[in-house]
Amino acid sequence: MFETGWNILNFLTQGLGTTLSIFLTATVFSFLMAFIAGLTRLSGNILIRGAAAVYVEVFRGTSLIVQLFWLYYAVPMLFNINLGSNWWVGVVAIALNYGAYMSEVVRTSVISVDKGQTEASIALNLSRFQRMRDVILPQALRLMLPEFGNYSIQILKGTALVSLIGLTDILYFGDIYRSTNLSEGPLAYLMVLIMYFIIALPLIWLSKKGEKIARRGVAS
């Protein structure tokens, strides 16, 4: 059984590069979307604030699977917009979905910063941009770290859905192995589970480090 499990693990590593590349790229774009949407929801312009709110509620209120299929099948047909390869479709779908969720982390962290800090920076005649960059965001980032760590783990798990649009990730190769070796299907999926857990371990560690940093920031 050990030898079979090792052989399955080697087979699954063919999809490791796809899983990691989608995870890393989608994570970067998720963070970017989170800051854009989170900060624009604090804008004084009602149109900008409203557009950000619509984006957040639409992507938080619908399933990632539906969004993935919508971008892959519907958008090219209805709007003649081609996102390129299905790899990019997977990245964009995951980034938009988790960016919407994480934008609330950004927004609530910013408004959680002591208002006295803002008042002091106004007294120093700092512009709104300077106040956000130099005073508010450095403190808000401490509050964001634990949630960002947790969401990075969620993004990793969300990458498993890209096999539904034909991307050759870890789960895709798990399905291939199961379809050609039915009796070893349960073991193949166990190996898939183990691979995702191993990849997630550093993220779990980083999330705990983020929690410690946040607690030190609150305590100080």
N, C-alpha and C positions, 0 to 999 in steps of 0.2 A: 504493500500500500504506500509505503514511504517513497519507493522508486516511482510509482505511478503519480503520486502527488508532485514530486519534483519535476517529472516530465510535463505535467500540466502547467506547473508554474513557469517553466521555460517557454512553453507555448504561449502563455498569456503575456509574457514580456514583450511580445510583438506589438501589443497595443499600448505599452507603457508610455512610449514617446508621445502618442496622440493624446492620451489622458493628461499627461503633465503639461504639454504645450497649451492645450485648451484651458486647463486649470490656471496656469500662470498668467496667460494673456487675459482671460476673462476676469481674473482677480484684479489685475491692474486697471482694466476698464471699469470694473464695478466700483472700485475706490474713486476713480475719476468721476463717474456718474453720480456717486453718492455725494461728493463735495459740490458738484455743480447744482444738483437738485436740492440738496440740503440748504445751501447758502442762498440760492435764488428763492426758496420758500420764505426766506427772511427779508426779501427785497421790499422796498417801499413802493415799488411799481406794481399795481394790482394785476396788470396783464402778465408780467413776468412771473409773479407769484402764482397766479392762476394757472399758467401753462405748466409750471413745475408741479403744482398740486394734481393736475389732470394726469400727468405722466406717472406720478407716484401711485395714485389710487388705481389707475388702470392696470399697472403691472403688479401691484400688490393684490389686486382683486381678481386676477385671472391666473390660471394654472401655467406653470413653466412649460409643460408638455404642449398645451394649446398654443402658447406663444412661439414655441419651437416650430411646430407645424405651420403656424400662420406665416412666419418669416420664410419658411422653406417652400411652402406650396402656394399660399394665397398672395403674398406681396408681389412676387414676380408676375403673377397672372393678372391681378387687379390694378397694379400701379406701374407695371413694366419696370420694376426696380430689381436689379440682380445684385445680390450681395457677394457674388463670386462663388467660391467653393462652399461646400457644406460645412467645411471647417470654420469658415467665417460666420456662417449662419449660427452654428453652435455657440461660438464666442459671443456674438452680438446678443443672442437670446438670453444667455446666462448673465451677461453683463447688465443688460437692461433690467432683468428681473431682480437680481440681487442688489443692483445699484439703487433701485426704488426702495427696497427694505432698508438698506444701509443709510440712505439719505435721512431717514428719521433719526438715526443715531447721531449723525452730524448736526441736524437741526436742534435736537433736544440737548446735546452736549454744549452747543454754543449758547443757548439760552439759559443753561444751568450755571454758567460762569457768573460769579458775583457781580451784581450791577454796579457795585462800588468801583470795580475795575474800569468799567466803561466810563463812569462819571469822572474818574481820575484822569483817564486818557483824554477826555473832552477838555478837561481843565488845562491839560498840557498842549491844547490846540492841535491834536493829532487828527488827521483826516479819517473818514470812515474806513478807507482801505488800510491805513496805517494802524488804526485801532484793531481791526480784524487780524491783520498779519502779525503785529508785534505784541499784542496784549491778549486778545480773546482766544485765537486759535491755538497758541502754545499751551494754554491751560485746558482748552476743550479737548485737545488731542489725548491727554491723559485719560479723560473719561471715555474716549472712543476706543481705546486700545483693546479692552476685554471683549467688547462686542464685535470689533473688527476681526479679532482672532476667532471668535465663534462663527462668524459668517464665512470666514475663509474655509473652515471645515465644511460648512453647508455647501459652498461653491464646489468643493472637491466632490462631494456626494452628488451634486447636481450634474456633474459632467457625465455620469453614467447614462443620462438620457440621450446623449448625442448618438448612441448606437441606433436609435430609432430612425435617424435620417441617414444611416449608412456609414457613419464614421467608424473607423477600425480602432476603437479604443479597447480597454481591458475587457469590458463586458461583452463587446462584440466577439472577441476571440473566445470568451467563455461560452457564448451561445454556439459558435462554430464547433468547438470541441464537444459540447453536449450533443449536438445534432449528429455527429459522426461516431460518438461513443456513448450511446444512451445509458448503458449500465454504470458509467462513470460520471454521469451528469451531476449528481449531488456533490461529488468530490470536486468537480470543476468549479461549481458555484462557491464551494467552501474556499477554494484557492482564490477566487475573485474577491471574496469577502476579506480574506487575510491580506491580499495585496493592497486593497483600499485602506485597511486599518494600519498597515505599515507606513503607507504614504501619509496618513493622517497624524501619526505619532509626533512628528516635529511640530505640526500645527497645534496640536493639543498642548505641547510644551510651551510654545510661544504664547498661546492664549493665557496660560497660567502666569507666565512672566508679565504679560500685559496687565493682568489683574493685580499683581503685586505692585507694579509701577503706579497703577491708578489709585490703589489704596494709600501708597506713600504720598501721592499728590494731594489726596483728600485730607490726610492726616496733617500735612504741612500747611 
